[in-house]
Amino acid sequence: QAQLVESGGGLVQPGGSLRLSCAASGVIFSMYAMGWYRQAPGKQRELGAAITSRDNTNYADSVKGRFIISRDNAKNTMYLQMNSLKPEDTAVYYCNADGSRWNFPQFWGQGTQVTVSL
């Protein structure tokens, strides 16, 4: 059974850094496009960053230049390095696995809270 487990969230001051991890199991990780989505209170879930199975990356304008998405297929893990964090980055961050290219289903993690505050 496919499972995505996020970790690394927490409370950080503005200007600080955090590194999120998403560990996948039960899927052929290397075949999936992966993404980090986030949902702030009262707002819709939005894409923050994505990485394809070929390591092509895409970032929302709001995080471009501050966040770095990466993956380690040998460890079945995706990462999000978040630098220069701002209070508006506060949200629940969700890991997503998209296998639509191969007609595989899509999976979500349970989310990890990131709070940027003094």
N, C-alpha and C positions, 0 to 999 in steps of 0.2 A: 504494500500500500504506500502510495506516494506521500511524502511528508516534507515540509519546509519548516525549519526552526530558526527564527531570528534571535540574535543576541547582540549585546553591546550598547544598548540604549541606556539613557540615564539623564542626570541633571548636569548641565555645563554652563559656565558663564559666557556671555557674549564675547566673541573673538576666539573661543576655545575650539577644541577638536574632539571628535568621536569617531570610532571605527565600528561600523555595523558588520555583522557576519550573517550569512544565511546558509545553513547546512541542509543539503538535500539528501533524501534517501528514497529508495523505491522507484527511482526514475533513471533513465539514461541521461545523466546530467549534461554531458557534452553535446547532446542533440538539441537542447532547449535554449531558446532565447530567454534571458533573465532580466528582471527589472526590479527597481525599488520604487514603490509608490508611497505617497504619504497623505494623511488625512488630518487636517487641523479641525478643532472643534467648530461645528456649525458649517463646515465647508465640505465640498465633494472631494473624493479621493482623486489625486492627480499623480501623473507620472513624474518622478524626479530624475531618474536616470535608467538607461537600459543598455544591455550588452548582448550582442548576438552570439551565436555558436561560433562565429568566426572572429570574435573579439572586436567587432565594430561597435562603437559606443555612440550614445545619443543622450543629451542633457536638456532639461528644462532651462529656459533662459534664467530663471530665478536662482539656479544653483551652478550655472556654468562658470568655470574658473575657480570654484571653491570646493566642489565635490568631485571625487574620482571613483568610478565604478570599475571593478575588476573581477576576475573569476580564476579559480584554480580547479581545473577539471580533474586533476589527480586526487584532489581532496573533496570533490563534489561540493564546493563552497564558493559563494559569491560574497564580495565585500563592497562596502561603501565607505570610503574615507571622506569625512566631512570636516572641512577646515573653515576658519573665519565664520563660525556659526553666528546666526542672528536670531533675535527673539521670534521673528516670523518663520523660522525653521521648526519651531515647536509643533510637533504632530506625532501621530502614531505612524511608524514606518513599517510598510508591509513588503515582503518578498513575494515576487511573482515568477512563476515558471510557465512559459508559453511554448507549447509544442505544436501549434497550429500548422507550422510548415510541414509537419509529418502527419498531420491529422491526429496528433496526440491531444489529450485534454490539457486544460489549464489548471494550475494549482496555486494556492495562496498560503502564506504563513499566517500565524496568529497575530503578528504585529509586535513591535517593540516601541515603547514610549521614549521620545526624545524631547527634553524640555530645556530651552535656552533662556536662562534668567539669572539675574544678579542674586 
